[in-house]
Amino acid sequence: MSSVPLGRLLRPRSIAVVGASPEKTSIGGLLLANLQRFGYDGELHLVSRSRESVNGQRCFKSIDELPEGVDAAVLMVPQVAVCDAVEACGRRGIGGAVVFASGFAELGEAGQAEQRRLAAIAERYGVALLGPNCLGFINFFGKIPLTFEPVQPPEYTSGPRVAIIAQSGAMSGNLRQAFVGKGLGVAFSVSTGNEAVLSTEDVLAELVEADDIDAFAVFVEMVRRPAEFLRVARRARELCKPIVLMHPGRSLRAREVAKSHTGAFAGDYQVMRALVEREGVVVVETMDELFDVTAILARYPTPVAEGKAVVSSNSGALRGVSIDLCEAVGLELATFQPETTAALSRVLPDFITPDNPLDVTAMGMLHPEIFGRSSEAILADPGVGSLIVSVMGGSPAQQVLKGKSALPVLAGSVKPVCFVMLGDAGPLGSEFMDLAMASKVPFLRSPDRAIRAMSHVHRYGRLCAAATQRDVATAGKLGAIRKEDSAGHEKGKLPGALGIGTPAAEWRTEDEALGVAQVGPVAEYKGKRLLGTLGISTPAGELARTVDEALSVAARIGYPVVIKAQADQLTHKSDVGGVVVGVPDEAALRAGWHSMNARLAESSPGLTLDGILVEAMAPAGLEMVIGGRRDPSWGVVMMAGLGGVWIEALRDVRLFAPDMTQAQVVAELSQLKGARLLSGLRGSAPVDVAAVAQALRRLAGLMLANPQIGEVDVNPLIALPEGKGVMALDALFVMV
């Protein structure tokens, strides 16, 4: 987190405009016009080298002539003059500065060097610097528009209030216009640009405590301080102030664009998503979702703890479409309780079946009061968590009748609701629009957008509930996983071959080092020793260094066996002929031993083997994968899903925070696309999902306790029938 305070910058009682101009179309002229329109009532100082006065107000010739202790300066100077201007601000004790100029980190190494110089100057003097390459910010309620983008003062009176934080100035402007156009209050709109000093996390940390903000819409191309972002997200969750985040970077091309745009080196998108969702952040993928979800959550910031969704309309076709879309986006539909069904039956004509989605048919046009009365009955159902009411628009008079029926009921709901007037860009009467705006009910024109948005609202509730469960389980510690599954693992020290725990397989027990002090990949047999210390079973087996040793091992464990070449460099043994399965007898083992060594001598000349691992064939089960890696920005993140032959073909995996509880891991595994395989398919027995979750959590504990483990990949992990546990058939550890 930046060490400089933000309060003087974001809520200044005095402002210096450096580069003031009377030209209405200049940057300086546009900013001054904004301040005049908003009626900024603090001290205003103008700086211009070439003018004695601007708009009748005296100008200072330089920053050095300004009075001491001005709260904020807006620097409308070219890139080459920015560093000197910020240093001058520092000498005069100015609290913060906004830098519009581009030409810094987004332009390569030279620009990055200049940005580092700029940041060093600002931090040396304690100047809270916003930018460079930004559009500034607007504190709407404080009447402080420090931007050159022409903007109007708010007409907001009451209702939910949103703060917009975006590294992109265009995105902050687009979101602001969308929110204001729907009658939503915007408290702050902040464009952070290249974030040389102040980052998204810093602005969030400052604004999350503000009483006049209910929710945040955040657009970032890079989270620069992940640990701080997670801390602030946790605080926002505690205060019931939802953060809705859009983060381009799912594709490599998008990450490259982010780098060229603001100099942001975007990290792994999926890792980011897994860890921010852990703290209740709602991650969306489109601008429509960013607007729609924020608009609903700002109005209903308390997470939906229980209850499912209801969709009501006056279209049978829309009913079918809604069912399909709800299933596609994971929005569960409620089943009405008997009391609700009875209440709806009293409201609706006899020929209408009161189910969900509800179709009130053309009776909604003939009797618009049906929309309000049915909504009232639905919202009284304790099993209902949210309601979307979609109506056909019709004439301006029909729009008003439907609005007067439904909107007062929806406006009084404490459960999340959304009102949809179908018709996309079709005309809406001014009287209806006045009703909709005054109601403060989230209003959209697309039922698809409403359903997608409401699915995120319910997901927010689930994320917050899971986080609360985790908080209770961990009782303020780093995580229950460290306490429960890493007891005895001294921080920074890996268990040795003869160390903690008893290996699950019968390994050789000669007094030798485990060999994990190295950097890089670790041979499978060493990795399996680590798994053994965690109680994760592996096939019975032993490392053999001669063919006679191999024959002796096979005789003890019984044929058929598997033989695998072992060396730290052999991370993909099958690709170079280093694996033979189903070796049936002694003769085949001799032949396999010699042919494997010959193949490796040809494919990997110079390779020295530690030996060849001889193991029993594994029992039948479902091939899964568990693993983890230490992201340089976000820390440890875990992964589990379908493995073996499935992993590359289907890529059906889920990512996990390392301290998720057992129940949360099991719940996430149920969200796999191939989850039906876990519960048994076509007569097969359900697999031991609990054991998979336990193995993942123990592996997470090992990684948390040992920072030298960079990556772990256990693939395949055989999930045996329920109650029988799991067995790791391969293990790759990578040390850093």
Residue, then its C-alpha position, 0 to 999 in steps of 0.5 A: m500500500s502507498s504510504v502517502p495519505l489520500g484524503r487531501l487529494l480526494r477531498p481537497r479544500s484548496i486546489a491549484v490548477v497548473g496550466a490554467s487557460p481561458e480557452k474553452t476547448s483546452i484541457g485547462g479550460l475544460l477543467l475550470a468549466n467543470l469546477q464552475r459548473f459543480g460550484y466548487d467552494g474551496e480555495l482555487h489557485l491558478v498557475s500559468r507561465s504566460r498569463e497574468s489572469v484567467n477568467g478574471q482571476r490572478c495567476f501565479k507564474s509557477i508552482d513555487e509561488l503558490p501558498e504553502g499547503v495547498d491540498a491538491a494540484v492538477l498538472m496540465v503540463p507535457q510529459v517532459a515537465v511532469c517530474d519537475a512539476v511534482e517536485a515543485c509540488g512537494r517543495r510547497g507541501i501540496g498533498g496530492a497531484v493529478v497527472f494527465a500526461s501520457g508517455f510513461a510506462e505504457l511506452g516501454e523501457a524508457g517510459q518505465a524508467e521515467q515513471r519510476r523517477l516520477a514515483a520516487i519524487a512523489e514518494r520522497y515528498g509524500v505527494a499522493l499522485l494519481g496517474p500518470n496517463c489518467l483522466g483524474f477523478i470526480n468527487f460528486f458529493g464534494k463538488i470536486p471534478l478534477t478532470f478535463e472530461p466535460v461532466q455535469p453535476p449530479e441530480y441525485t437525491s437519494g438511493p444507492r451510491v456507487a464508486i467507480i475505480a478504473q485504470s482506464g479513463a474511458m471505462s470510468g466515463n462509460l460506467r459513470q454515464a450508464f449509472v447516472g442515466k439509470g438514476l443511480g448515485v455516483a459518489f466517486s469516479v476515479s481513473t487511476g491510469n498507470e498507477a505510478v504511486l496510487s493504485t486501485e488498492d489505495v483508492l479502494a482502501e480510502l473509499v471503502e470506509a466512506d459512509d456515502i458509498d454502498a458498492f464499487a464498480v472496478f475495472v483493472e488490467m492489473v492488480r498491482r498489490p494483490a495482498e492489499f487488494l485482498r485485505v481491502a476486499r475482506r474489509a468491504r465484505e465485512l461492511c457489506k459493500p460489494i465489489v464488482l470487478m472486471h479484469p480483462g486478461r483471460s486471453l494472452r492477447a488481452r494481457e498484451v494489450a493491457k501491457s501496451h495500454t497502461g504498462a500493466f503486466a497482467g498476471d494469471y487471470q484464473v489465479m486472480r479470480a479464484l483468490v478474489e472470489r474467496e473474499g466475496v469479490v464478484v468477477v464479471e466478464t462484460m461491461d453490461e454485467l459490470f453495470d447491471v450487477t453493480a446496479i443491483l448490488a448497490r441497491y441490495p448490498t446484503p448478501v442473499a444468504e438463502g432462497k432461490a430466484v423467481v422469474s415472472s413475465n407475461s410471455g410463454a415463450l420467454r418462460g422457456v427461454s428463461i429456463d434455458l438461460c437460468e440453467a446455463v448461468g447457474l441461477e437456481l429457480a425456487t419452488f413455491q411453497p404451498e402457501t405461495t401457490a395458494a396465494l397466487s391462485r387467488v390472484l391469477p385466473d384459473f387457467i394460469t398455473p402458478d409455477n416458476p418461471l411464472d407466465v401471467t399470459a396476456m392477462g397482464m395486458l388486460h389486468p396490469e394489477i396482476f404484476g404487483r399482486s403476484s409479485e407481492a405473493i412471491l416475495a412473501d415466500p421465505g424460499v424466494g431469494s430474488l425476483i425478476v419481473s419482465v413485462m411487454g412494453g406496449s403503449p405509453a399508457q400500458q407502460v405506466l399501468k404496469g409500472k404503477s402495479a409492479l414498481p411500488v411492490l418491488a421498491g419495498s422489497v428487501k430481497p434483490v429485484c429487477f424490473v424489465m421492460l422488454g423491447d431493447a431500444g423500443p420507445l418508453g414514455s416519459e411518464f413511465m421513465d419518471l416512475a422507474m427512476a423515482s422507484k430506485v428499482p433496478f431497471l433493464r430492457s433485456p431479460d437475458r441481462a437481468i438473469r445473468a446479473m441476478s446469477h452474479v447476485h446469488r453467487y455473491g451471496r454464496l461467496c460471502a457465506a463461504a468466506t464467513q464459514r472459512d473465517v469461523a473455521t480458521a478463527g483468525k489464523l492463516g487457515a485451518i489447513r495449516k493448523e490441521d494438516s501441517a502440524g509438525h512441518e517446520k516452516g521453511k523445512l521440508p520433511g526428509a525421507l526419514g522425517i515426519g510421518t510414515p510413508a504410505a508405500e514401502w520405500r527404501t529406508e537407507d540413510e540418504a537425503l531426500g534431495v529436495a534442496q535443489v532448485g527445479p523439478v524433483a524426481e517422482y520417487k522423491g515427490k512420493r516420499l513427500l506425499g507419504t508424509l501427508g498420508i496420501s497413499t501411493p502404490a507399493g513400490e521401491l526404487a531399484r538401481t539394478v535389474d536384480e533389485a527390480l526383480s526382487v522388488a517385483a517378487r515382493i509386491g507381486y506381478p503385474v508391475v509398472i516400471k518408471a525411469q527416475a531422474d530429476q530431469l525426467t518430468h515427462k517420462s512417457d514422452v521419452g519411453g521411460v514408462v512401461v505398464g502391465v509388466p507380467d513376469e520376470a522375463a518381461l521385467r528383464a526385457g523391459w529394464h534393458s529396452m528402457n535403458a536403451r531407449l533413454a540412452e538414445s532419446s536422452p543422451g547424457l542422462t544419469l538415472d537415479g534408478i527405475l521405480v518398480e510399483a504395483m499396478a494401481p486399483a481401478g478408479l476415477e483419474m483425477v488431478i490435484g496440485g498447486r503453484r506459487d504465483p509470484s503475485w498472488g501466492v499459493v493457489m490450488m487446483a483439482g479436477l479430472g486428470g489423467v487422460w482427461i486433463e488435456a482433452l477437457r481441462d475440467v479443473r477448479l482453482f482453490a484458495p489454499d485455506m478453503t475448508q473441507a466442505q468448500v472443496v467438496a462443494e467446488l468439485s461438484q461444480l466440475k463439468g464432469a461432476r456426474l463422474l464423481s457421483g457414479l455414472r452408468g452403474s459405477a460406484p460414487v468415488d471418495v470425493a471427501a478423500v480427494a478434498q482432504a488430499l488437496r488440503r494437505l497438499a495446500g498445507l505443505m505448500l503454505a509451510n514450505p515456500q521453496i515448493g513452487e509447483v506440485d502436480v499429482n496426476p493422476l490421483i486415483a479416486l477410489p470408491e467412496g470410503k476407500g480413499v485415494m492413491a497418487l500414481d505420479a507426483l511432480f514437485v518443482m522447487v524454487 
